[in-house]
Amino acid sequence: MDKGDVFSILAALIIVSVLALLFRPPVAEAGPEIPEIPAPAPPVTVTPAPTPAAPLEPTRLSYATGVWDYPCCRLPDNLMLYGGSDPPWQGAREIIPFAYIEEGRGGITEVFHVPYAVWRLNCSVSSTIRPQAAHFRMALVEFESGTVIEGADLHYPGNIVKNVERGGKDFYLIVSVDEVDSYRITLETLPEYFSAPLG
């Protein structure tokens, strides 16, 4: 702090003190003293600070054993109809994973429920022994109708993302792999859909 700042503060205090002495109201004559009744203080209500919801641990999906009562048990012949990877979510600050499957073999998952209007399948495939022969195929099937909603066909290791705009339903995955060491499919959504589930 500079000396000039200290002098300015002292000068301001002196001026305020002098003005308070000059404009002080006159002292009233002593009379009967009336006890002061303090005004009741309004109750203080403290609003709790909003605590962010703790991120939930993603649910691990596993393969089912009895799938013959599922409406669709085979991959479509041509998964290329579903195209390549969808574009990333623009301006997404936070992506919330809510379920995943991590395996090294193919199969059909147990039925799972997705309560979010918009979500995606983020697939990552790893192959180190014969990467040139790696082949990953996946279909997302709506359980009630047996309709294939999304599909992915990936040759070689890598990633593919499939956006889904259908929620509040039960689904399952059909996965087929060749020469793949492991794969992971993460089901993800955005905070605005996570906080307003469909049911």
C-alpha positions, 0 to 999 in steps of 0.5 A: 500500500502506498503512503498516499493511500494511507494518508487518503484513508486517514483524511477521509476518517477525520472528515467523517468524524468532524461531520459527525460531531458537527451534525450530531443531534442535540441531547434531549433533556432527561425524562422518564426512561422508557424501556426499549422493546426490541423488534422481533427479528425475522427468522433466518432461512438458509437455503441450501446450496444446490449440490450437483447430482453425484455421477452414477456408476455406469451399469455393466451389461452382460450377455444373456443365456436364454435368448431364443424368446427374443424377437430377433436373434440374428444380425442383419445381412447388410449392416452397411445400410446404417452408415458409418460413425455419426457426427460428434455432439456439438458443444457437449461440455459433459457426456454422461455414460450410463451403461457399458459392455466390455467383452472379447467375444460376440453374443446377445446382451440381456435386455436393458432399459434406456429412459433418455430421449437422446443417447448414443453407442460409443464403440471402441474395438481393439485388435493387436494380433491380426488387426488387418482381419479384425471385424466388429458388427453390432446391432441395437434392437428394440425388444418389443418390436424386434426392429433393428434401430442402429447398426455398426460394421467396423473393419480394423480396430478403431471407434464408431459412434451411433446416435440414437433418438429413441428412448423410454424403451427396452433394447438389447445388442447383438454383437459379432466379432472376428479377430478382435481382442476386446471391444467396449460399447459405452451408452452415453447421454447428455446432462439435459436428457439425463436430468429429464428421463422419459421413464 
